[in-house]
Amino acid sequence: MRRSTRRRAGAVLASAALIASAALAGCGSESDVPVLTWYINPDNGTQQKLAAECTQAADGRYGIRTALLPRESTGQREQLVRRLAASDSGIDLMSLDVPYLAEFANAGFVRKFTGEERERLTRGMLQGPLESAQWQGDLFAVPFNTNTQLLWYHKSVARKAGLDVGPNSAVTWDQVISAAEDTGTTVQVQASRYEGYTVLINSLVASAGGEILKNPEAGKDVTPALNSAAGREAAQVVRTLARSKAAPADISNSNEGTAQAGFLAANGGFMTNWPFVYTAETSMLTDLEGQLESAKSEADKEKLRQAVEDQEVRIDDIGWARWPAVVEGEPSAPPLGGIDLAVGAFSEHPELAVDAVECLTSPESQQTYMLGEGLLATVESVYTDPAIRKAFPMAELLRESVDEAAPRPVTPYYPDITATIQRTWHPPAGLNAQTPGQSADLIVAVLQDNELS
């Protein structure tokens, strides 16, 4: 992250904290007003902003304060598990990464929503995110934001390669890799040994018509489905890319940030990634325009005019399309991410926490979050908002991709599943036709406590 970006993020966090404090102060004395603690994942301050707004909207019935979780998803899970295993009543609300919902629900760590609450709180929500918030047919969280990936490309590179690609056309992984090789550019993905790699593998398997687990609800007795034609096709895509001229040198250590940097490099061509990569560029343009407006000297103005013009050209050259297909003629199953809002099972104010969830996940709150953080709304109506359409010209494709995305296996043993997959599918260039079967066997061994993940 650039130093100026860190300063802006810090300023937003500090400002939001002051707003939240003022809102709580305006509610009355601390002894009079229940204060709900919301454990949040790190962002640029919009969750704190929403906490302050919903505190004001509560009109003295309760206040919301935030507590910051670690940056990495696994660290967030570990901290919440430790606290909830000790029946911590101080967790009223939590921002929970979608893969961990089943684990928390199965362990009794989160409160189940009633039928009436479910109807009221999930009206108009997209099906993909809604399914990620359920366990065994019951709702244990409300989707707060969602995410999906697109294929991002430089229009100039696609033209040079003669590749017909765009929002309304589908391309395969083989076509993308060949286009990059023909133009001497790279295909950027997330293939380090971390959760982002499981996201890639899961969507490749699903795009080939398969799945990682046959019956995830079976817990430790689950039947892995990776040892299949779809699993082998997924492994072949990863192996082909990793061994091609289109592979970035750091593919075995690549994550969202390194992929973004590689795509913007001189030899960048194609990338699968989340929408933040686009909003980062438009935010930079807005920042440059602000600097130009406040510049004093003519020399600074001229330099900034050129920088604005260069950034506009760079943004105009960025195209987007649906995540690549594995099988030509078959639609891909894009990745699905996001955060659910859950109520702690040991909260002393569960009804107030449900009320807070309703405010924090409202269409208005989700629009604010999408514009502030670049993460997607789970309520369908938000995608037609003019401000959203302006900030996200690919909004319709994003909505469709979320609707047809592939969730990771919904199982209380997901941490073991993902760790096993990352272990057996890494490094990317070492995959072969036996990898899916080896992965399936290890999943069984790990769940039966015969092997460590």
Beta strands, then each sheet from edge to edge (+ up, - down):
strand 1: 35-40
strand 2: 63-68
strand 3: 93-97
strand 4: 134-135
strand 5: 138-139
strand 6: 142-148
strand 7: 150-154
strand 8: 186-188
strand 9: 268-273
strand 10: 318-322
strand 11: 336-343
sheet 1: 2+ 1+ 3+ 11- 6+
sheet 2: 4+ 5-
sheet 3: 8+ 9+ 7- 10+
end
